[in-house]
Amino acid sequence: MVVPRAILAEPDWKGVFKESLDPAVEAANARCREVASAEWRRVVPILEVSAGVGEVDHTTVKDLCVCVARIDQAERDLSERGLMVTAERGTVKNGAATIAAQYRSQLARYIRELGLSPSARVSLVPPADDDDDSDIWD
């Protein structure tokens, strides 16, 4: 008998990207919730089959989705305000560029760890099916 795998429960993204009374912050957080949710729905079904992820991996997969949402948020800021912004000391590099780079670095680690790139998938061995017919002692 094959036991079906339990699908990881998607987090409540409102607990991660809190609601805000500031309309600009709320708009950014609402988009982060959407992006994180879309990434969760995209990768979890694949990871459950290819890597055998389970409840123990919930935090890692959640953090991967947060990284994707924050990269999207930083890139949107860069698109709106530009790479260089005016600050108290004159024109400076937009801090969103540094933030995006840091999140990309972390995302690359998650991609390797979870086998989400072609080169990382080579090292993964998919979980075996629990097929009773394959038991040599039957």
N, CA, C and O atoms as CSV, one atom per row, in Angstrom:
chain,resi,resn,atom,element,x,y,z
A,1,MET,N,N,0.840,-1.186,0.000
A,1,MET,CA,C,0.000,0.000,0.000
A,1,MET,C,C,0.881,1.244,0.000
A,1,MET,O,O,1.820,1.338,0.791
A,2,VAL,N,N,0.589,2.189,-0.872
A,2,VAL,CA,C,1.338,3.434,-0.958
A,2,VAL,C,C,0.675,4.458,-0.045
A,2,VAL,O,O,-0.518,4.738,-0.160
A,3,VAL,N,N,1.470,5.008,0.861
A,3,VAL,CA,C,0.957,6.030,1.772
A,3,VAL,C,C,1.157,7.387,1.114
A,3,VAL,O,O,2.283,7.737,0.761
A,4,PRO,N,N,0.086,8.159,0.940
A,4,PRO,CA,C,0.244,9.463,0.297
A,4,PRO,C,C,1.067,10.413,1.175
A,4,PRO,O,O,0.979,10.385,2.403
A,5,ARG,N,N,1.857,11.240,0.521
A,5,ARG,CA,C,2.660,12.217,1.251
A,5,ARG,C,C,1.759,13.357,1.709
A,5,ARG,O,O,0.828,13.754,1.009
A,6,ALA,N,N,2.056,13.875,2.897
A,6,ALA,CA,C,1.310,15.025,3.403
A,6,ALA,C,C,1.895,16.290,2.793
A,6,ALA,O,O,3.110,16.488,2.814
A,7,ILE,N,N,1.056,17.126,2.265
A,7,ILE,CA,C,1.506,18.375,1.686
A,7,ILE,C,C,1.763,19.362,2.826
A,7,ILE,O,O,0.953,19.499,3.743
A,8,LEU,N,N,2.903,20.045,2.747
A,8,LEU,CA,C,3.222,21.054,3.756
A,8,LEU,C,C,2.133,22.119,3.788
A,8,LEU,O,O,1.657,22.572,2.747
A,9,ALA,N,N,1.752,22.507,4.988
A,9,ALA,CA,C,0.740,23.548,5.138
A,9,ALA,C,C,1.368,24.908,4.866
A,9,ALA,O,O,2.403,25.250,5.438
A,10,GLU,N,N,0.739,25.672,4.000
A,10,GLU,CA,C,1.250,27.001,3.683
A,10,GLU,C,C,1.119,27.910,4.903
A,10,GLU,O,O,0.087,27.910,5.574
A,11,PRO,N,N,2.161,28.680,5.186
A,11,PRO,CA,C,2.093,29.591,6.342
A,11,PRO,C,C,1.048,30.681,6.137
A,11,PRO,O,O,0.627,30.957,5.013
A,12,ASP,N,N,0.646,31.286,7.227
A,12,ASP,CA,C,-0.195,32.477,7.160
A,12,ASP,C,C,0.763,33.635,6.911
A,12,ASP,O,O,1.453,34.080,7.828
A,13,TRP,N,N,0.808,34.114,5.697
A,13,TRP,CA,C,1.775,35.139,5.327
A,13,TRP,C,C,1.517,36.459,6.026
A,13,TRP,O,O,2.408,37.305,6.095
A,14,LYS,N,N,0.303,36.652,6.550
A,14,LYS,CA,C,0.026,37.875,7.316
A,14,LYS,C,C,0.802,37.882,8.632
A,14,LYS,O,O,1.016,38.940,9.224
A,15,GLY,N,N,1.218,36.709,9.084
A,15,GLY,CA,C,2.056,36.642,10.275
A,15,GLY,C,C,3.495,37.016,9.979
A,15,GLY,O,O,4.235,37.404,10.884
A,16,VAL,N,N,3.897,36.906,8.731
A,16,VAL,CA,C,5.263,37.241,8.316
A,16,VAL,C,C,5.320,38.677,7.822
A,16,VAL,O,O,6.168,39.461,8.247
A,17,PHE,N,N,4.409,39.009,6.923
A,17,PHE,CA,C,4.334,40.356,6.354
A,17,PHE,C,C,3.091,41.005,6.970
A,17,PHE,O,O,1.998,40.948,6.406
A,18,LYS,N,N,3.279,41.606,8.105
A,18,LYS,CA,C,2.174,42.133,8.919
A,18,LYS,C,C,1.368,43.199,8.177
A,18,LYS,O,O,1.878,43.908,7.310
A,19,GLU,N,N,0.096,43.283,8.547
A,19,GLU,CA,C,-0.738,44.347,8.022
A,19,GLU,C,C,-0.300,45.657,8.661
A,19,GLU,O,O,0.119,45.684,9.819
A,20,SER,N,N,-0.398,46.736,7.903
A,20,SER,CA,C,0.048,48.039,8.373
A,20,SER,C,C,-1.010,49.088,8.084
A,20,SER,O,O,-1.733,49.004,7.091
A,21,LEU,N,N,-1.091,50.079,8.966
A,21,LEU,CA,C,-2.011,51.190,8.741
A,21,LEU,C,C,-1.451,52.168,7.703
A,21,LEU,O,O,-2.203,52.931,7.098
A,22,ASP,N,N,-0.150,52.144,7.502
A,22,ASP,CA,C,0.491,52.986,6.488
A,22,ASP,C,C,0.190,52.380,5.114
A,22,ASP,O,O,0.609,51.256,4.837
A,23,PRO,N,N,-0.519,53.094,4.260
A,23,PRO,CA,C,-0.915,52.526,2.961
A,23,PRO,C,C,0.267,52.055,2.109
A,23,PRO,O,O,0.161,51.033,1.430
A,24,ALA,N,N,1.377,52.771,2.132
A,24,ALA,CA,C,2.534,52.369,1.330
A,24,ALA,C,C,3.142,51.071,1.848
A,24,ALA,O,O,3.503,50.190,1.068
A,25,VAL,N,N,3.252,50.961,3.168
A,25,VAL,CA,C,3.803,49.741,3.771
A,25,VAL,C,C,2.856,48.579,3.538
A,25,VAL,O,O,3.288,47.472,3.220
A,26,GLU,N,N,1.554,48.832,3.698
A,26,GLU,CA,C,0.576,47.757,3.496
A,26,GLU,C,C,0.573,47.276,2.053
A,26,GLU,O,O,0.446,46.077,1.805
A,27,ALA,N,N,0.711,48.186,1.102
A,27,ALA,CA,C,0.763,47.777,-0.309
A,27,ALA,C,C,1.977,46.885,-0.557
A,27,ALA,O,O,1.874,45.867,-1.241
A,28,ALA,N,N,3.121,47.268,-0.002
A,28,ALA,CA,C,4.340,46.456,-0.173
A,28,ALA,C,C,4.181,45.105,0.506
A,28,ALA,O,O,4.557,44.079,-0.060
A,29,ASN,N,N,3.627,45.095,1.713
A,29,ASN,CA,C,3.450,43.830,2.437
A,29,ASN,C,C,2.413,42.937,1.771
A,29,ASN,O,O,2.570,41.717,1.751
A,30,ALA,N,N,1.353,43.530,1.224
A,30,ALA,CA,C,0.340,42.735,0.515
A,30,ALA,C,C,0.971,42.059,-0.700
A,30,ALA,O,O,0.698,40.890,-0.972
A,31,ARG,N,N,1.809,42.786,-1.425
A,31,ARG,CA,C,2.490,42.177,-2.572
A,31,ARG,C,C,3.427,41.075,-2.100
A,31,ARG,O,O,3.499,40.019,-2.730
A,32,CYS,N,N,4.151,41.300,-0.997
A,32,CYS,CA,C,5.044,40.258,-0.460
A,32,CYS,C,C,4.252,38.999,-0.111
A,32,CYS,O,O,4.705,37.886,-0.378
A,33,ARG,N,N,3.080,39.171,0.480
A,33,ARG,CA,C,2.240,38.009,0.806
A,33,ARG,C,C,1.873,37.241,-0.459
A,33,ARG,O,O,1.918,36.011,-0.479
A,34,GLU,N,N,1.509,37.972,-1.518
A,34,GLU,CA,C,1.147,37.331,-2.787
A,34,GLU,C,C,2.334,36.605,-3.412
A,34,GLU,O,O,2.200,35.469,-3.868
A,35,VAL,N,N,3.484,37.253,-3.435
A,35,VAL,CA,C,4.674,36.660,-4.053
A,35,VAL,C,C,5.121,35.425,-3.271
A,35,VAL,O,O,5.437,34.393,-3.863
A,36,ALA,N,N,5.147,35.530,-1.944
A,36,ALA,CA,C,5.554,34.391,-1.118
A,36,ALA,C,C,4.595,33.223,-1.291
A,36,ALA,O,O,5.024,32.073,-1.382
A,37,SER,N,N,3.309,33.510,-1.335
A,37,SER,CA,C,2.313,32.458,-1.510
A,37,SER,C,C,2.462,31.784,-2.873
A,37,SER,O,O,2.387,30.560,-2.973
A,38,ALA,N,N,2.668,32.571,-3.904
A,38,ALA,CA,C,2.844,31.996,-5.246
A,38,ALA,C,C,4.087,31.111,-5.286
A,38,ALA,O,O,4.069,30.041,-5.895
A,39,GLU,N,N,5.164,31.553,-4.642
A,39,GLU,CA,C,6.388,30.746,-4.623
A,39,GLU,C,C,6.160,29.453,-3.847
A,39,GLU,O,O,6.628,28.393,-4.263
A,40,TRP,N,N,5.453,29.529,-2.735
A,40,TRP,CA,C,5.136,28.330,-1.936
A,40,TRP,C,C,4.375,27.323,-2.796
A,40,TRP,O,O,4.726,26.145,-2.842
A,41,ARG,N,N,3.332,27.797,-3.476
A,41,ARG,CA,C,2.516,26.904,-4.303
A,41,ARG,C,C,3.302,26.351,-5.483
A,41,ARG,O,O,2.986,25.271,-5.982
A,42,ARG,N,N,4.313,27.070,-5.933
A,42,ARG,CA,C,5.131,26.623,-7.052
A,42,ARG,C,C,6.133,25.554,-6.631
A,42,ARG,O,O,6.299,24.558,-7.335
A,43,VAL,N,N,6.808,25.744,-5.488
A,43,VAL,CA,C,7.915,24.843,-5.146
A,43,VAL,C,C,7.535,23.667,-4.249
A,43,VAL,O,O,8.145,22.603,-4.357
A,44,VAL,N,N,6.560,23.822,-3.380
A,44,VAL,CA,C,6.262,22.745,-2.427
A,44,VAL,C,C,5.857,21.444,-3.115
A,44,VAL,O,O,6.388,20.394,-2.752
A,45,PRO,N,N,4.950,21.458,-4.084
A,45,PRO,CA,C,4.614,20.174,-4.733
A,45,PRO,C,C,5.824,19.501,-5.387
A,45,PRO,O,O,5.953,18.277,-5.360
A,46,ILE,N,N,6.690,20.297,-5.963
A,46,ILE,CA,C,7.899,19.752,-6.597
A,46,ILE,C,C,8.837,19.179,-5.540
A,46,ILE,O,O,9.361,18.076,-5.699
A,47,LEU,N,N,9.047,19.927,-4.465
A,47,LEU,CA,C,9.971,19.485,-3.416
A,47,LEU,C,C,9.481,18.233,-2.703
A,47,LEU,O,O,10.294,17.406,-2.289
A,48,GLU,N,N,8.191,18.080,-2.554
A,48,GLU,CA,C,7.675,16.894,-1.871
A,48,GLU,C,C,7.977,15.630,-2.671
A,48,GLU,O,O,8.205,14.564,-2.100
A,49,VAL,N,N,7.977,15.756,-3.990
A,49,VAL,CA,C,8.260,14.600,-4.835
A,49,VAL,C,C,9.762,14.419,-5.031
A,49,VAL,O,O,10.285,13.316,-4.871
A,50,SER,N,N,10.453,15.503,-5.377
A,50,SER,CA,C,11.864,15.384,-5.743
A,50,SER,C,C,12.795,15.241,-4.555
A,50,SER,O,O,13.785,14.512,-4.625
A,51,ALA,N,N,12.487,15.931,-3.461
A,51,ALA,CA,C,13.403,15.932,-2.320
A,51,ALA,C,C,12.803,15.284,-1.084
A,51,ALA,O,O,13.498,15.100,-0.084
A,52,GLY,N,N,11.535,14.940,-1.136
A,52,GLY,CA,C,10.902,14.319,0.016
A,52,GLY,C,C,10.782,15.246,1.215
A,52,GLY,O,O,10.823,14.790,2.358
A,53,VAL,N,N,10.633,16.555,0.966
A,53,VAL,CA,C,10.533,17.486,2.084
A,53,VAL,C,C,9.271,17.197,2.887
A,53,VAL,O,O,8.258,16.744,2.354
A,54,GLY,N,N,9.362,17.467,4.148
A,54,GLY,CA,C,8.233,17.261,5.042
A,54,GLY,C,C,8.157,18.370,6.064
A,54,GLY,O,O,8.795,19.412,5.915
A,55,GLU,N,N,7.385,18.147,7.088
A,55,GLU,CA,C,7.144,19.165,8.110
A,55,GLU,C,C,8.442,19.696,8.724
A,55,GLU,O,O,8.519,20.870,9.087
A,56,VAL,N,N,9.445,18.855,8.839
A,56,VAL,CA,C,10.717,19.278,9.412
A,56,VAL,C,C,11.385,20.363,8.555
A,56,VAL,O,O,12.217,21.120,9.056
A,57,ASP,N,N,11.032,20.439,7.295
A,57,ASP,CA,C,11.616,21.409,6.366
A,57,ASP,C,C,10.778,22.676,6.216
A,57,ASP,O,O,11.115,23.551,5.419
A,58,HIS,N,N,9.702,22.776,6.966
A,58,HIS,CA,C,8.745,23.879,6.831
A,58,HIS,C,C,9.428,25.239,6.923
A,58,HIS,O,O,9.192,26.108,6.083
A,59,THR,N,N,10.267,25.432,7.928
A,59,THR,CA,C,10.915,26.727,8.137
A,59,THR,C,C,11.841,27.086,6.983
A,59,THR,O,O,11.890,28.241,6.559
A,60,THR,N,N,12.573,26.101,6.477
A,60,THR,CA,C,13.491,26.361,5.366
A,60,THR,C,C,12.732,26.789,4.123
A,60,THR,O,O,13.114,27.752,3.458
A,61,VAL,N,N,11.662,26.080,3.807
A,61,VAL,CA,C,10.882,26.413,2.615
A,61,VAL,C,C,10.192,27.768,2.804
A,61,VAL,O,O,10.107,28.560,1.865
A,62,LYS,N,N,9.708,28.027,3.998
A,62,LYS,CA,C,9.090,29.324,4.299
A,62,LYS,C,C,10.109,30.443,4.102
A,62,LYS,O,O,9.790,31.465,3.493
A,63,ASP,N,N,11.319,30.266,4.603
A,63,ASP,CA,C,12.362,31.284,4.451
A,63,ASP,C,C,12.727,31.491,2.979
A,63,ASP,O,O,12.995,32.616,2.559
A,64,LEU,N,N,12.738,30.423,2.206
A,64,LEU,CA,C,12.991,30.550,0.773
A,64,LEU,C,C,11.943,31.476,0.152
A,64,LEU,O,O,12.277,32.356,-0.641
A,65,CYS,N,N,10.696,31.274,0.510
A,65,CYS,CA,C,9.607,32.092,-0.036
A,65,CYS,C,C,9.709,33.545,0.419
A,65,CYS,O,O,9.405,34.459,-0.348
A,66,VAL,N,N,10.131,33.761,1.656
A,66,VAL,CA,C,10.343,35.122,2.153
A,66,VAL,C,C,11.457,35.791,1.346
A,66,VAL,O,O,11.336,36.958,0.973
A,67,CYS,N,N,12.533,35.064,1.079
A,67,CYS,CA,C,13.628,35.608,0.272
A,67,CYS,C,C,13.125,36.052,-1.095
A,67,CYS,O,O,13.453,37.145,-1.556
A,68,VAL,N,N,12.338,35.216,-1.735
A,68,VAL,CA,C,11.816,35.551,-3.062
A,68,VAL,C,C,10.949,36.811,-2.984
A,68,VAL,O,O,11.047,37.688,-3.842
A,69,ALA,N,N,10.107,36.897,-1.964
A,69,ALA,CA,C,9.236,38.069,-1.814
A,69,ALA,C,C,10.041,39.328,-1.529
A,69,ALA,O,O,9.736,40.390,-2.073
A,70,ARG,N,N,11.052,39.230,-0.695
A,70,ARG,CA,C,11.877,40.401,-0.363
A,70,ARG,C,C,12.724,40.842,-1.554
A,70,ARG,O,O,12.938,42.039,-1.747
A,71,ILE,N,N,13.201,39.905,-2.345
A,71,ILE,CA,C,13.936,40.272,-3.561
A,71,ILE,C,C,13.008,41.042,-4.492
A,71,ILE,O,O,13.396,42.059,-5.066
A,72,ASP,N,N,11.783,40.552,-4.639
A,72,ASP,CA,C,10.794,41.239,-5.465
A,72,ASP,C,C,10.556,42.649,-4.935
A,72,ASP,O,O,10.487,43.604,-5.709
A,73,GLN,N,N,10.431,42.780,-3.615
A,73,GLN,CA,C,10.195,44.084,-2.999
A,73,GLN,C,C,11.384,45.029,-3.246
A,73,GLN,O,O,11.188,46.194,-3.591
A,74,ALA,N,N,12.596,44.534,-3.072
A,74,ALA,CA,C,13.787,45.356,-3.287
A,74,ALA,C,C,13.910,45.759,-4.759
A,74,ALA,O,O,14.248,46.901,-5.069
A,75,GLU,N,N,13.636,44.825,-5.653
A,75,GLU,CA,C,13.721,45.132,-7.082
A,75,GLU,C,C,12.670,46.157,-7.493
A,75,GLU,O,O,12.925,47.001,-8.352
A,76,ARG,N,N,11.509,46.086,-6.892
A,76,ARG,CA,C,10.476,47.086,-7.188
A,76,ARG,C,C,10.926,48.463,-6.731
A,76,ARG,O,O,10.703,49.454,-7.426
A,77,ASP,N,N,11.562,48.528,-5.560
A,77,ASP,CA,C,12.076,49.804,-5.056
A,77,ASP,C,C,13.159,50.347,-5.991
A,77,ASP,O,O,13.193,51.542,-6.287
A,78,LEU,N,N,14.037,49.461,-6.449
A,78,LEU,CA,C,15.078,49.883,-7.389
A,78,LEU,C,C,14.474,50.397,-8.693
A,78,LEU,O,O,14.968,51.362,-9.275
A,79,SER,N,N,13.407,49.750,-9.146
A,79,SER,CA,C,12.745,50.186,-10.378
A,79,SER,C,C,12.063,51.537,-10.196
A,79,SER,O,O,12.048,52.357,-11.114
A,80,GLU,N,N,11.502,51.767,-9.019
A,80,GLU,CA,C,10.773,53.018,-8.765
A,80,GLU,C,C,11.709,54.179,-8.459
A,80,GLU,O,O,11.520,55.283,-8.971
A,81,ARG,N,N,12.731,53.931,-7.616
A,81,ARG,CA,C,13.588,55.031,-7.155
A,81,ARG,C,C,14.950,55.069,-7.821
A,81,ARG,O,O,15.638,56.087,-7.757
A,82,GLY,N,N,15.351,53.984,-8.457
A,82,GLY,CA,C,16.633,53.955,-9.137
A,82,GLY,C,C,17.745,53.408,-8.255
A,82,GLY,O,O,17.572,53.235,-7.049
A,83,LEU,N,N,18.880,53.140,-8.870
A,83,LEU,CA,C,20.031,52.607,-8.147
A,83,LEU,C,C,20.664,53.662,-7.260
A,83,LEU,O,O,21.198,53.342,-6.198
A,84,MET,N,N,20.611,54.905,-7.682
A,84,MET,CA,C,21.147,56.011,-6.895
A,84,MET,C,C,19.976,56.863,-6.411
A,84,MET,O,O,19.065,57.175,-7.177
A,85,VAL,N,N,20.012,57.237,-5.126
A,85,VAL,CA,C,18.944,58.045,-4.536
A,85,VAL,C,C,19.551,59.253,-3.826
A,85,VAL,O,O,20.718,59.241,-3.434
A,86,THR,N,N,18.751,60.275,-3.672
A,86,THR,CA,C,19.202,61.472,-2.961
A,86,THR,C,C,18.910,61.295,-1.480
A,86,THR,O,O,17.791,60.973,-1.079
A,87,ALA,N,N,19.941,61.513,-0.683
A,87,ALA,CA,C,19.826,61.392,0.769
A,87,ALA,C,C,20.425,62.640,1.413
A,87,ALA,O,O,20.778,63.590,0.714
A,88,GLU,N,N,20.539,62.642,2.734
A,88,GLU,CA,C,21.080,63.793,3.462
A,88,GLU,C,C,22.478,64.159,2.995
A,88,GLU,O,O,22.836,65.336,2.985
A,89,ARG,N,N,23.266,63.182,2.615
A,89,ARG,CA,C,24.659,63.415,2.209
A,89,ARG,C,C,24.821,63.541,0.694
A,89,ARG,O,O,25.941,63.496,0.184
A,90,GLY,N,N,23.733,63.696,-0.007
A,90,GLY,CA,C,23.809,63.800,-1.456
A,90,GLY,C,C,23.315,62.528,-2.118
A,90,GLY,O,O,22.464,61.825,-1.573
A,91,THR,N,N,23.840,62.240,-3.271
A,91,THR,CA,C,23.431,61.057,-4.029
A,91,THR,C,C,24.205,59.849,-3.511
A,91,THR,O,O,25.434,59.866,-3.434
A,92,VAL,N,N,23.463,58.800,-3.157
A,92,VAL,CA,C,24.054,57.573,-2.617
A,92,VAL,C,C,23.395,56.364,-3.268
A,92,VAL,O,O,22.349,56.464,-3.908
A,93,LYS,N,N,24.037,55.228,-3.084
A,93,LYS,CA,C,23.475,53.973,-3.595
A,93,LYS,C,C,22.194,53.643,-2.828
A,93,LYS,O,O,22.148,53.752,-1.603
A,94,ASN,N,N,21.171,53.245,-3.554
A,94,ASN,CA,C,19.914,52.825,-2.945
A,94,ASN,C,C,20.187,51.578,-2.098
A,94,ASN,O,O,20.726,50.595,-2.605
A,95,GLY,N,N,19.824,51.610,-0.833
A,95,GLY,CA,C,20.035,50.479,0.072
A,95,GLY,C,C,19.331,49.215,-0.374
A,95,GLY,O,O,19.695,48.117,0.047
A,96,ALA,N,N,18.322,49.360,-1.227
A,96,ALA,CA,C,17.609,48.181,-1.725
A,96,ALA,C,C,18.527,47.290,-2.553
A,96,ALA,O,O,18.307,46.082,-2.635
A,97,ALA,N,N,19.556,47.877,-3.168
A,97,ALA,CA,C,20.498,47.072,-3.955
A,97,ALA,C,C,21.285,46.133,-3.043
A,97,ALA,O,O,21.493,44.968,-3.382
A,98,THR,N,N,21.719,46.631,-1.900
A,98,THR,CA,C,22.450,45.806,-0.933
A,98,THR,C,C,21.535,44.736,-0.353
A,98,THR,O,O,21.934,43.581,-0.209
A,99,ILE,N,N,20.321,45.118,-0.027
A,99,ILE,CA,C,19.352,44.173,0.538
A,99,ILE,C,C,19.054,43.058,-0.459
A,99,ILE,O,O,19.014,41.884,-0.092
A,100,ALA,N,N,18.846,43.428,-1.716
A,100,ALA,CA,C,18.566,42.422,-2.751
A,100,ALA,C,C,19.727,41.451,-2.878
A,100,ALA,O,O,19.516,40.245,-3.004
A,101,ALA,N,N,20.952,41.965,-2.845
A,101,ALA,CA,C,22.132,41.095,-2.961
A,101,ALA,C,C,22.216,40.121,-1.787
A,101,ALA,O,O,22.547,38.950,-1.974
A,102,GLN,N,N,21.921,40.596,-0.592
A,102,GLN,CA,C,21.973,39.719,0.583
A,102,GLN,C,C,20.904,38.636,0.511
A,102,GLN,O,O,21.173,37.474,0.818
A,103,TYR,N,N,19.706,39.008,0.110
A,103,TYR,CA,C,18.644,38.004,-0.031
A,103,TYR,C,C,18.964,37.021,-1.160
A,103,TYR,O,O,18.662,35.834,-1.043
A,104,ARG,N,N,19.566,37.496,-2.240
A,104,ARG,CA,C,19.940,36.589,-3.337
A,104,ARG,C,C,20.982,35.578,-2.882
A,104,ARG,O,O,20.940,34.415,-3.284
A,105,SER,N,N,21.907,36.013,-2.053
A,105,SER,CA,C,22.926,35.108,-1.533
A,105,SER,C,C,22.275,33.998,-0.697
A,105,SER,O,O,22.619,32.824,-0.834
A,106,GLN,N,N,21.344,34.381,0.159
A,106,GLN,CA,C,20.639,33.394,0.979
A,106,GLN,C,C,19.772,32.490,0.108
A,106,GLN,O,O,19.706,31.282,0.335
A,107,LEU,N,N,19.110,33.073,-0.887
A,107,LEU,CA,C,18.270,32.287,-1.786
A,107,LEU,C,C,19.096,31.237,-2.525
A,107,LEU,O,O,18.641,30.110,-2.719
A,108,ALA,N,N,20.300,31.603,-2.934
A,108,ALA,CA,C,21.175,30.651,-3.622
A,108,ALA,C,C,21.480,29.455,-2.725
A,108,ALA,O,O,21.553,28.323,-3.204
A,109,ARG,N,N,21.656,29.696,-1.439
A,109,ARG,CA,C,21.896,28.585,-0.499
A,109,ARG,C,C,20.675,27.676,-0.398
A,109,ARG,O,O,20.803,26.452,-0.402
A,110,TYR,N,N,19.497,28.278,-0.309
A,110,TYR,CA,C,18.277,27.471,-0.248
A,110,TYR,C,C,18.095,26.672,-1.530
A,110,TYR,O,O,17.697,25.508,-1.484
A,111,ILE,N,N,18.380,27.282,-2.668
A,111,ILE,CA,C,18.241,26.588,-3.951
A,111,ILE,C,C,19.146,25.367,-3.985
A,111,ILE,O,O,18.728,24.291,-4.414
A,112,ARG,N,N,20.385,25.530,-3.533
A,112,ARG,CA,C,21.307,24.382,-3.492
A,112,ARG,C,C,20.828,23.332,-2.498
A,112,ARG,O,O,20.799,22.140,-2.803
A,113,GLU,N,N,20.457,23.782,-1.319
A,113,GLU,CA,C,20.053,22.862,-0.251
A,113,GLU,C,C,18.825,22.043,-0.636
A,113,GLU,O,O,18.742,20.856,-0.318
A,114,LEU,N,N,17.884,22.666,-1.309
A,114,LEU,CA,C,16.627,21.999,-1.637
A,114,LEU,C,C,16.617,21.377,-3.035
A,114,LEU,O,O,15.628,20.763,-3.434
A,115,GLY,N,N,17.707,21.535,-3.772
A,115,GLY,CA,C,17.786,20.921,-5.095
A,115,GLY,C,C,16.922,21.600,-6.130
A,115,GLY,O,O,16.315,20.934,-6.968
A,116,LEU,N,N,16.859,22.914,-6.083
A,116,LEU,CA,C,15.990,23.650,-6.994
A,116,LEU,C,C,16.703,24.181,-8.239
A,116,LEU,O,O,16.112,24.929,-9.018
A,117,SER,N,N,17.948,23.808,-8.429
A,117,SER,CA,C,18.656,24.180,-9.655
A,117,SER,C,C,19.070,22.894,-10.367
A,117,SER,O,O,19.154,21.840,-9.736
A,118,PRO,N,N,19.325,22.967,-11.661
A,118,PRO,CA,C,19.724,21.749,-12.384
A,118,PRO,C,C,20.948,21.068,-11.773
A,118,PRO,O,O,20.973,19.845,-11.642
A,119,SER,N,N,21.956,21.845,-11.399
A,119,SER,CA,C,23.162,21.225,-10.829
A,119,SER,C,C,22.898,20.646,-9.444
A,119,SER,O,O,23.490,19.631,-9.079
A,120,ALA,N,N,22.021,21.273,-8.670
A,120,ALA,CA,C,21.712,20.761,-7.332
A,120,ALA,C,C,20.871,19.492,-7.396
A,120,ALA,O,O,20.977,18.635,-6.519
A,121,ARG,N,N,20.029,19.363,-8.433
A,121,ARG,CA,C,19.172,18.182,-8.557
A,121,ARG,C,C,19.974,16.914,-8.809
A,121,ARG,O,O,19.526,15.817,-8.478
A,122,VAL,N,N,21.152,17.060,-9.390
A,122,VAL,CA,C,21.983,15.895,-9.679
A,122,VAL,C,C,22.325,15.135,-8.393
A,122,VAL,O,O,22.414,13.907,-8.398
A,123,SER,N,N,22.514,15.865,-7.305
A,123,SER,CA,C,22.917,15.220,-6.053
A,123,SER,C,C,21.744,14.684,-5.242
A,123,SER,O,O,21.949,13.962,-4.266
A,124,LEU,N,N,20.511,15.029,-5.635
A,124,LEU,CA,C,19.347,14.562,-4.882
A,124,LEU,C,C,18.915,13.179,-5.345
A,124,LEU,O,O,18.956,12.863,-6.534
A,125,VAL,N,N,18.505,12.372,-4.396
A,125,VAL,CA,C,17.926,11.072,-4.698
A,125,VAL,C,C,16.471,11.140,-4.255
A,125,VAL,O,O,16.198,11.289,-3.064
A,126,PRO,N,N,15.532,11.031,-5.195
A,126,PRO,CA,C,14.123,11.106,-4.808
A,126,PRO,C,C,13.778,10.005,-3.805
A,126,PRO,O,O,14.345,8.914,-3.855
A,127,PRO,N,N,12.844,10.295,-2.895
A,127,PRO,CA,C,12.442,9.275,-1.933
A,127,PRO,C,C,11.820,8.081,-2.644
A,127,PRO,O,O,11.107,8.243,-3.634
A,128,ALA,N,N,12.089,6.889,-2.141
A,128,ALA,CA,C,11.544,5.672,-2.738
A,128,ALA,C,C,10.073,5.526,-2.391
A,128,ALA,O,O,9.635,5.904,-1.305
A,129,ASP,N,N,9.317,4.970,-3.334
A,129,ASP,CA,C,7.909,4.669,-3.064
A,129,ASP,C,C,7.843,3.515,-2.074
A,129,ASP,O,O,8.686,2.618,-2.080
A,130,ASP,N,N,6.835,3.558,-1.236
A,130,ASP,CA,C,6.626,2.461,-0.286
A,130,ASP,C,C,5.790,1.389,-0.965
A,130,ASP,O,O,4.610,1.223,-0.656
A,131,ASP,N,N,6.397,0.670,-1.882
A,131,ASP,CA,C,5.703,-0.359,-2.658
A,131,ASP,C,C,5.972,-1.718,-2.011
A,131,ASP,O,O,7.113,-2.180,-1.982
A,132,ASP,N,N,4.934,-2.350,-1.499
A,132,ASP,CA,C,5.084,-3.648,-0.801
A,132,ASP,C,C,5.578,-4.741,-1.743
A,132,ASP,O,O,6.170,-5.715,-1.279
A,133,ASP,N,N,5.356,-4.612,-3.047
A,133,ASP,CA,C,5.762,-5.637,-3.992
A,133,ASP,C,C,7.272,-5.713,-4.158
A,133,ASP,O,O,7.783,-6.707,-4.674
A,134,SER,N,N,7.989,-4.693,-3.735
A,134,SER,CA,C,9.444,-4.690,-3.949
A,134,SER,C,C,10.200,-5.369,-2.808
A,134,SER,O,O,11.427,-5.456,-2.867
A,135,ASP,N,N,9.521,-5.844,-1.789
A,135,ASP,CA,C,10.175,-6.489,-0.659
A,135,ASP,C,C,10.674,-7.878,-1.079
A,135,ASP,O,O,9.881,-8.715,-1.510
A,136,ILE,N,N,11.972,-8.123,-0.957
A,136,ILE,CA,C,12.524,-9.399,-1.401
A,136,ILE,C,C,12.098,-10.549,-0.496
A,136,ILE,O,O,12.247,-11.704,-0.895
A,137,TRP,N,N,11.585,-10.297,0.677
A,137,TRP,CA,C,11.190,-11.342,1.626
A,137,TRP,C,C,9.743,-11.778,1.474
A,137,TRP,O,O,9.290,-12.682,2.177
A,138,ASP,N,N,9.013,-11.147,0.565
A,138,ASP,CA,C,7.599,-11.532,0.359
A,138,ASP,C,C,7.498,-12.785,-0.473
A,138,ASP,O,O,6.394,-13.256,-0.748
